[in-house]
Amino acid sequence: MAQEEKKCCGSGESCCDPKKMLSTLLKVILGLVFLVLGGLAIYKFWPDLLTIIRGGVGLFLLLAGVITLAIAKE
């Protein structure tokens, strides 16, 4: 079976739809902005983040222990 190739030159269809390109560009820019803001938030609130992580370690270990005992019971 031969694969069909999309040819847009001369067929009346545009390879680069301006609306689609603009939409993709805006999504990429928005994604980069969110990445920068997330990085800045982690940098600014680092001590608070460590407190949350330290507080969650005990709960995680308790849950892991309960799950391990439930598996061992079977």
C-alpha positions as CSV (number, residue, x, y, z in Angstrom):
1,M,0.0,0.0,0.0
2,A,1.3,3.3,-1.0
3,Q,1.3,6.1,1.5
4,E,-0.4,9.3,0.4
5,E,1.6,12.4,0.8
6,K,0.0,15.7,1.6
7,K,0.7,18.2,-1.1
8,C,-0.5,21.7,-0.4
9,C,1.4,23.6,-3.0
10,G,-0.9,24.1,-5.9
11,S,-3.8,22.1,-4.5
12,G,-5.6,25.2,-3.1
13,E,-5.0,24.2,0.6
14,S,-2.7,26.2,2.7
15,C,0.1,24.3,4.5
16,C,0.5,27.0,7.1
17,D,-3.0,28.0,8.2
18,P,-2.5,31.4,9.9
19,K,-5.2,30.8,12.5
20,K,-3.6,27.5,13.4
21,M,-0.1,28.9,13.6
22,L,-1.3,31.8,15.8
23,S,-3.2,29.4,18.1
24,T,-0.1,27.2,18.5
25,L,2.2,30.2,19.1
26,L,-0.1,31.6,21.8
27,K,-0.2,28.1,23.5
28,V,3.6,27.9,23.4
29,I,3.9,31.5,24.8
30,L,1.3,30.7,27.5
31,G,3.1,27.5,28.5
32,L,6.5,29.3,28.8
33,V,4.9,32.0,30.9
34,F,3.4,29.3,33.3
35,L,6.8,27.6,33.5
36,V,8.5,30.9,34.5
37,L,5.8,31.7,37.0
38,G,6.0,28.2,38.5
39,G,9.8,28.5,38.8
40,L,9.5,31.9,40.5
41,A,6.9,30.6,42.9
42,I,9.1,27.6,43.9
43,Y,12.1,30.0,44.3
44,K,10.1,32.5,46.4
45,F,8.3,30.0,48.6
46,W,11.1,27.4,48.9
47,P,11.1,27.2,52.8
48,D,7.3,26.8,52.8
49,L,7.5,24.1,50.2
50,L,10.0,22.2,52.3
51,T,7.7,22.4,55.3
52,I,4.9,20.9,53.3
53,I,7.1,18.1,52.0
54,R,8.4,17.4,55.5
55,G,4.9,17.3,56.8
56,G,3.8,14.9,54.0
57,V,6.6,12.4,54.5
58,G,5.0,11.0,57.7
59,L,1.6,10.7,56.1
60,F,3.2,9.0,53.1
61,L,5.0,6.5,55.3
62,L,1.8,5.7,57.2
63,L,-0.1,5.1,54.0
64,A,2.7,2.9,52.6
65,G,2.7,0.9,55.8
66,V,-1.1,0.4,55.7
67,I,-1.0,-0.7,52.1
68,T,1.9,-3.1,52.8
69,L,0.0,-4.7,55.7
70,A,-3.1,-5.0,53.5
71,I,-1.1,-6.8,50.8
72,A,0.7,-9.0,53.3
73,K,-2.7,-10.0,54.8
74,E,-3.8,-11.6,51.6
